[in-house]
Amino acid sequence: MTRTSLLAGFATLALLSAPAMAQNVSNITNTAAGIGNTATQSVTTMQRGGGLFAGPNVANVANTAAGIGNTASQGVFVGQRSGGLFSGGSMANVSNTAAGIGNAATQGATVLQRSGGRTPFGGPNLANVQNLSAGIGNFAGQGVLVRQR
Protein backbone atom coordinates (compact mmCIF):
# COMPACT_ATOMS: atom_id res chain seq x y z
CA MET A 1 0.00 0.00 0.00
CA THR A 2 2.86 2.36 0.78
CA ARG A 3 4.50 1.50 -2.52
CA THR A 4 1.30 2.33 -4.43
CA SER A 5 1.04 5.69 -2.68
CA LEU A 6 4.67 6.53 -3.47
CA LEU A 7 4.28 5.57 -7.12
CA ALA A 8 1.12 7.66 -7.40
CA GLY A 9 2.94 10.60 -5.80
CA PHE A 10 5.87 10.36 -8.24
CA ALA A 11 3.51 10.08 -11.20
CA THR A 12 1.60 13.16 -10.06
CA LEU A 13 4.82 15.11 -9.60
CA ALA A 14 5.98 14.15 -13.10
CA LEU A 15 2.68 15.19 -14.67
CA LEU A 16 2.60 18.53 -12.85
CA SER A 17 6.23 19.48 -13.51
CA ALA A 18 6.27 18.71 -17.26
CA PRO A 19 3.93 21.53 -18.36
CA ALA A 20 5.43 23.86 -15.77
CA MET A 21 8.79 23.79 -17.54
CA ALA A 22 7.65 23.42 -21.14
CA GLN A 23 9.94 24.67 -23.89
CA ASN A 24 8.89 25.30 -27.47
CA VAL A 25 11.41 25.08 -30.33
CA SER A 26 10.72 25.58 -34.05
CA ASN A 27 13.40 25.19 -36.74
CA ILE A 28 12.26 26.36 -40.19
CA THR A 29 14.59 26.13 -43.20
CA ASN A 30 14.03 26.86 -46.90
CA THR A 31 16.95 26.16 -49.29
CA ALA A 32 17.52 26.23 -53.05
CA ALA A 33 20.99 24.90 -53.92
CA GLY A 34 22.73 23.72 -57.06
CA ILE A 35 21.90 25.09 -60.52
CA GLY A 36 18.57 26.69 -61.50
CA ASN A 37 16.44 25.51 -58.56
CA THR A 38 13.49 27.20 -56.86
CA ALA A 39 12.32 26.73 -53.27
CA THR A 40 9.18 28.46 -51.98
CA GLN A 41 7.82 28.17 -48.46
CA SER A 42 5.11 29.77 -46.32
CA VAL A 43 5.16 29.03 -42.59
CA THR A 44 3.20 29.98 -39.48
CA THR A 45 4.45 28.89 -36.06
CA MET A 46 2.73 29.79 -32.80
CA GLN A 47 4.47 29.09 -29.51
CA ARG A 48 3.09 29.54 -26.02
CA GLY A 49 4.83 28.61 -22.78
CA GLY A 50 3.07 28.63 -19.44
CA GLY A 51 3.28 27.30 -15.93
CA LEU A 52 5.26 28.35 -12.89
CA PHE A 53 8.66 28.05 -14.61
CA ALA A 54 7.69 28.71 -18.23
CA GLY A 55 10.44 27.56 -20.55
CA PRO A 56 11.67 29.74 -23.39
CA ASN A 57 10.18 29.86 -26.87
CA VAL A 58 12.80 29.53 -29.62
CA ALA A 59 12.24 29.94 -33.37
CA ASN A 60 15.04 29.60 -35.94
CA VAL A 61 14.09 30.66 -39.47
CA ALA A 62 16.53 30.40 -42.42
CA ASN A 63 16.11 31.11 -46.14
CA THR A 64 19.04 30.31 -48.47
CA ALA A 65 19.76 30.40 -52.20
CA ALA A 66 23.23 29.05 -53.02
CA GLY A 67 24.95 27.90 -56.19
CA ILE A 68 24.14 29.25 -59.66
CA GLY A 69 20.82 30.85 -60.66
CA ASN A 70 18.71 29.66 -57.73
CA THR A 71 15.70 31.31 -56.15
CA ALA A 72 14.54 30.85 -52.54
CA SER A 73 11.38 32.60 -51.37
CA GLN A 74 9.93 32.39 -47.87
CA GLY A 75 7.07 33.96 -45.92
CA VAL A 76 7.12 33.45 -42.15
CA PHE A 77 4.89 34.40 -39.22
CA VAL A 78 6.22 33.64 -35.73
CA GLY A 79 4.03 34.27 -32.68
CA GLN A 80 5.63 33.69 -29.29
CA ARG A 81 4.11 34.16 -25.85
CA SER A 82 5.70 33.18 -22.58
CA GLY A 83 3.86 33.51 -19.29
CA GLY A 84 4.29 32.36 -15.75
CA LEU A 85 5.86 33.57 -12.54
CA PHE A 86 9.42 32.90 -13.78
CA SER A 87 8.98 33.28 -17.52
CA GLY A 88 11.71 32.02 -19.86
CA GLY A 89 11.13 34.67 -22.54
CA SER A 90 11.26 34.27 -26.31
CA MET A 91 13.98 34.23 -28.95
CA ALA A 92 13.68 34.41 -32.74
CA ASN A 93 16.59 34.08 -35.20
CA VAL A 94 15.75 35.10 -38.78
CA SER A 95 18.31 34.87 -41.60
CA ASN A 96 18.18 35.39 -45.37
CA THR A 97 21.18 34.49 -47.58
CA ALA A 98 22.00 34.61 -51.30
CA ALA A 99 25.47 33.24 -52.13
CA GLY A 100 27.18 32.15 -55.33
CA ILE A 101 26.40 33.48 -58.81
CA GLY A 102 23.09 35.05 -59.84
CA ASN A 103 20.96 33.86 -56.92
CA ALA A 104 17.94 35.52 -55.34
CA ALA A 105 16.73 35.04 -51.78
CA THR A 106 13.60 36.91 -50.70
CA GLN A 107 12.01 36.72 -47.30
CA GLY A 108 9.11 38.35 -45.51
CA ALA A 109 9.00 37.72 -41.77
CA THR A 110 6.77 38.89 -38.93
CA VAL A 111 7.83 38.16 -35.35
CA LEU A 112 5.49 38.96 -32.44
CA GLN A 113 6.87 38.30 -28.96
CA ARG A 114 5.24 38.76 -25.59
CA SER A 115 6.66 37.88 -22.21
CA GLY A 116 4.07 37.87 -19.46
CA GLY A 117 6.07 36.99 -16.36
CA ARG A 118 5.58 38.88 -13.13
CA THR A 119 7.94 41.80 -12.76
CA PRO A 120 10.89 41.59 -12.19
CA PHE A 121 11.02 37.92 -13.18
CA GLY A 122 9.84 38.17 -16.81
CA GLY A 123 12.26 36.70 -19.34
CA PRO A 124 13.67 38.76 -22.18
CA ASN A 125 12.43 38.85 -25.77
CA LEU A 126 15.28 38.56 -28.29
CA ALA A 127 15.09 38.96 -32.07
CA ASN A 128 18.16 38.51 -34.30
CA VAL A 129 17.67 39.44 -37.96
CA GLN A 130 20.32 38.91 -40.69
CA ASN A 131 20.30 39.57 -44.44
CA LEU A 132 23.34 38.56 -46.55
CA SER A 133 24.21 38.71 -50.24
CA ALA A 134 27.67 37.39 -51.22
CA GLY A 135 29.25 36.45 -54.53
CA ILE A 136 28.49 37.72 -58.05
CA GLY A 137 25.14 39.19 -59.09
CA ASN A 138 23.13 38.00 -56.09
CA PHE A 139 20.07 39.59 -54.51
CA ALA A 140 18.96 39.18 -50.90
CA GLY A 141 15.72 41.03 -50.16
CA GLN A 142 14.16 40.96 -46.74
CA GLY A 143 11.22 42.65 -45.06
CA VAL A 144 10.88 42.08 -41.32
CA LEU A 145 8.49 43.32 -38.65
CA VAL A 146 9.43 42.63 -35.04
CA ARG A 147 7.08 43.56 -32.21
CA GLN A 148 8.11 42.88 -28.65
CA ARG A 149 6.08 43.46 -25.52
Summary of the structure (lengths in Angstrom):
residues: 149
radius of gyration: 20.4
end to end distance: 50.8
largest distance: 75.2
contacts: 525
relative contact order: 0.19
helix: 13%
strand: 66%
